[in-house]
Amino acid sequence: MKLFEEHSSEYALRVGVNRSATSYYHYTNTHRHLATFLKDKI
């Protein structure tokens, strides 16, 4: 999860430069779903 958070932070800095806001939204949404899944399974 830590690596995912680091990736998202770096990605957020590039939104509007060479990354899209929609893709960033999908990354954050995936992170949220993964965190929920892990919380339920562990």
Buried (B, 14 or more C-beta within 10 A) or exposed (E): EEEBEEEBEEBBEEBEEEBEEEEBEEBBEEBEEEEEEEEEEE
